[in-house]
Amino acid sequence: MPRDFRFVNLSPDMLLPQRFQKSGLRPDVFNYTGIARLKPGVTIAVANQDLARVWKTWSETEGVGKMLEMLNVKPNLRPLKKDVVGDVGSVLSVLMGALGLVLLLVCANVANLVLVRAQSRRQEFAIRAALGAGWGRIARELLIESLTLGILGGALGLALAYLGLRVLVTQGPASLPRLGEISMDGTALAFALACSVGSSMLFGLAAVLRSGIPDRIRSARGATQRAEQLRAQNALVVTQVALAFVLLVASGLMIRSFLALRAVKPGFTHPEWIQTVRISIPEALTPDPERVIRIQSEILRRVSAIPGVTGYWVRQRLANGVEYRNGILVAVEGKTAADQMPPNRAIKYISPGLLAAQGTRLAAGRAFTWEDVAGPRRVALVSENMARESWGEPGNALGKRIRIGRDGPWTDVVGVAENVYADGVNRPAPATVYLRVGVEPPVRPGGSAVVRRGVTFAIRSERAGTEAFLREVTAAIHAVNPSLPLAKVRTLNGVYRLSMARTSFALVLLGIAGAMALTLAIVGVYGVLAYAVAQRRREVGIRLALGAEPRALKWLFVRKGLILNCVGGAIGLALAGGLSRWISSLLLASRRLIHSRTLYRGRSSPWRS
């Protein structure tokens, strides 16, 4: 494969063929993802209808039609683009709207400058007209001047955009879809050229219409600014201030939402002190499940002996990770009827010591012990939201029993852990069942024992992330088995920040747009006031000569600036109030506290309820 090959949003180092067991493959296990290419002319709707017929025939053949009907599981094909791009469109909508407002601000500023320049050159145009210059020639020169300035400004903007794009690609979040493919192509250049030419011609035409009409050229006296032009300039300044306020309100909403997310307790503390390493012990290397557990235990023992390690544990998947996310049906004794399909819950296999070392608080009961791992009793912990949903209060969950799967053995609940936002703090915390690591006895008579061969070791130490610490961890693992490869070597803080990267990235860009808008509004107000002072310099001198107070004259111009800002601010706040609901709905940080839960919430599975 090419060096830059990507599979959806991953960059795999190796691709292996998927192999299925010839026997023992249950029809109710939805653990696989399928990707297919539609034939030319076939739509998603037609493919869904065709797949529904196959689905019905298969379910009747396998005898699982009733179960699938209770689950309301149906084919739901979707474009691969949804998995690649995700909901980044909402972020881009906010940013494009913000940049559109910045462009309008720039246009208003340029329009003001054009009007001022045309007013100051009216006497020049009158003299040239008196010397025989035609109106068409003067208009053509104004358009050429405007077009030249617009193209030069567009060229400078393209150069700055190219440099900014390099920074974006190198510093942008890895979670931004296809970040490395962002570049300036012909479409972008054509859009920039169209904006430059269109805006320059528009403002050049405004200057021609304002100062190039023959009668106005011939009657120009060059000294006094008409009230009509003053009103036009004031209206443009008010527009700039109003647009700046809209952008600032949008930035404020984004910042507030982001700070609210940062204040959410993710269910763990000091993630920068937690070093994670994932290993997988293949069956070809160690076929005996008991031997797998001994290897994992020996690795834990050696890792715990590293200086500076204050906690260590093993689990199936990290919080905020991107591994397999489909859950399992979990029935609650006395709550789930025999003819009712249990809800789907997230399942995590953890070792004793995880909650304490991770900083996850126990709401009720106790955590796992090594006696639980070695003993035959089936025990489990549940998350606080699942306990409240099933039994009302966390304490009421203790001693209750749950069943993993529709026909699995009963498991005793011995503890309730606080909610962990495993999918990111911008999403609701999933209802979770924690099971102990170790060898699970066969679920059915005659079956084989189950062991988790792929696990993540997490080590708490203030040295986490340093090269020296990583070398010691690698040496400890390879001392047990030098054939074990290490994967996903990172800190939990890196995983947590990755889940927030897109939100923080959008916040930075929106903040930059808001700062640019505020700067442009300030420049616009300053330009109008400075031009007003320059135009009325003779009047100011006469007033001073007649005994006017300098403070009163200063207040005359300051008051004008305050009036323009207040009027623009009031209009901007009204517009922002009307758009705030729309802006809030597009903010990536906004999340609903009350949500409906689907039976199957796996992102990658094409079978959705």
DAVENKA-V977933 format. One line per field, one symbol per residue. ss: DSSP state (h for helix, s for strand, l for the rest). phi: phi as a letter, one per 20 degrees, with the letter a starting at -180 (. if undefined). psi: psi as a letter, one per 40 degrees, with the letter a starting at -180 (. if undefined). A space follows every 10 residues. Layout:
ss = ???
phi = ???
psi = ???
This chain:
ss = llllllslls llllllllll llllllllll llllllllll lllhhhhhhh hhhhhhhhhh hhllhhhhhh hllssllllh hhhhhllhhh hhhhhhhhhh hhhhhhhhhh hhhhhhhhhh lhhhhhhhhh llllhhhhhh hhhhhhhhhh hhhhhhhhhh hhhhhhhhhh hlllllllhh hllllhhhhh hhhhhhhhhh hhhhhhhhhh hllhhhhhhl llllllhhhh hhhhhhhhhh hhhhhhhhhh hhhhhhhhhh hhhlllllll hhhsssssss llllllllhh hhhhhhhhhh hhhhllllss ssssslllll lllllllsss ssllllllll llssssssss lllhhhhhll lssssllllh hhhhllllss ssshhhhhhh hllhhhhlll ssssllllls ssssssslll llllllllll lsssssllls llllllllls lllsssssss slllllhhhh hhhhhhhhhh llllllssss shhhhhhhhh hhhhhhhhhh hhhhhhhhhh hhhhhhhhhh hhhhhlhhhh hhhhhllllh hhhhhhhhhh hhhhhhhhhh hhhhhhhhhh hhhhhhllll llllllllll llllllssl
phi = .ffefcdldd cfebdcffdd ffcneffddd ddddccdffg neefffffff ffffffffff femdffffff flecfbfbff gfffemefff ffffffffff ffffffffff ffffffffff dfffffffff eoffffffff ffffgfffff ffffffffff fffffffffe dfffffglff efbedfffff ffffffffff ffffffffff cdfgffffef dnddefffff ffffffffff ffffffffff ffffffffff ffffffobcl ffededbdcc dfffecffff ffffffffff ffffefgnfd abacbfbffm ecfgcfecfc edfndeffed effecfdcec dgnfffffne feeamcefcf fffeeefecb dcfffffffe cncgffffnf cccenfcfff ceedacdffd efdofecfff fcdddffpee fgfdgnedfd ceedcdecce afegneffff fffffffffe bfeeedclea effffffffd ffffffffff ffffffffff ffffffffff fffffdffff fffffeoffg fffffgefff ffffffffff ffffffffef fffffeffff befdbedefc dffeffece
psi = iidfhihbfi gidihiihhi hdiehieehg eihhhihiih ehiddddddd dddddddddd defedddddd efhihgiiid dddddbfedd dddddddddd dddddddddd ddddddddde eddddddddd eehidddddd dddddddddd dddddddddd dddddddddd eiidehhfde ehihaddddd dddddddddd dddddddddd eehdddddeh eedhhidddd dddddddddd dddddddddd dddddddddd ddehheeiig eeehhihhih hidddgdhdd dddddddddd ddddehhehe iiiiidiiie ifaheiaihh ihhedhidei hiihihhhhi iiedddddeh ihdiaiiiid ddddiehhii iiiddddddd ediddedhei iihhidfiii hhheihiihh gdeieeiihi hihhiiiahh ihdiheiiih ihdhihhhhh ieeheidddd dddddddedd heehihifhi idddddddde dddddddddd dddddddddd dddddddddd dddddfdddd dddddeeihd dddddddddd dddddddddd dddddddded dddddehdeh ihdhihhidh ehdehehi.
